[in-house]
Amino acid sequence: MADRANFVVVRESGAYELYLSRFGAVGLDLDLLAGPGRVLPTVRSLPADDGWLDDVLCQGAALIDLGRKVLLLFAWEGPSTVLRYRAATLELLREAWAGWDVRWLYDGPAELRTHLGLDPEQVRDRAAGVLAGQPIGPGDEELTDPEPMAAVVTVGPDRCHVVATGADHPVREGPALLDRLTGGPEHGVCRVPAEAGVHVDPLRRRVGWWTLGATAEAYEVPQRWPGWTVEFWQDRWEEHVRACAGRFRPPPVDHARALAEVRAMADRRRGG
C-alpha cells in the first residue's frame, strides 16, 4: 500500500507548486528535520501534480511557504505521532526551521488548502461516513506495543475504554459513542501511550478531545455533539490526564532522551 503525501511550495509571489509523493508520508517528519536548505530541492525533485489527495488518501503533507516563512505539516505515522516523541520532534523541527512558524495540520489536507485560500471541500470525502474503531480489551496484544494504535475514551470519573485507531477518531461518532461503549471492555486505568483520546463529562455535557495525527473535519466536531460543549485540545494530551480523575495515566516522558532518540532516527534516515 502506498503512503501518499502532498507537498506544496508557496513562492514569494503567492503562487504555489503542488507535488505528489506516493511513498513520502512515512518518515515525512524526519525528512523535514534536514531544514529548508536540504528539503526544498528534494521536494522540487518530486513529480509535479495538479490533483489533491483527499481526506482518505492523504496520509501526510507539508507546505513550505517561502514568503511568510511558514511550515505546515501532518502525518499519520512517525515520531511526531508518538506520545513520547511528539514534543521532541516539534522542538527539533522548530530548531531546524529557525525563524519559521512551524504548525501542525490537525484537519489534514483541507487545512492546508485553507492556508492557500482554496476551497477545502475539494478534498473532503463527505460520503465516507464514520468508521468506528473496535473496543480493545485490557489483555489485547496491541496494548503491549510501545506505540499502540489506540485511543483512550474516558467517561465521567469512573469509566475508561480503549478503542483501535485504525478507524476514525472516536470523537467523530458523537454521543452515539457512549451507547456503543456501554457494556464493553473497561480498563479501570489506561496506562498505554495512546495516540488520541476523548473525555466525556455526561453531567456537564462537556467533551474534550486530542490527537497526535490529523482528523478529517476536526474543527466541525462540535456539530457532531449538538447541545454539548466541545473543546479541542489539539495535541495536549495532558489536558485529558487532568480532566479524567486519573483514568488516563500514560508513561512519563523523558524529554531529553526523546530528543536524543529522534535525532538518532533522523541521522539513520539520512544515512540510509
Order of alpha helices (4+ residues) and beta strands (2+ residues): beta-beta-alpha-alpha-beta-beta-alpha-beta-alpha-beta-beta-alpha-beta-beta-alpha-beta-alpha-alpha
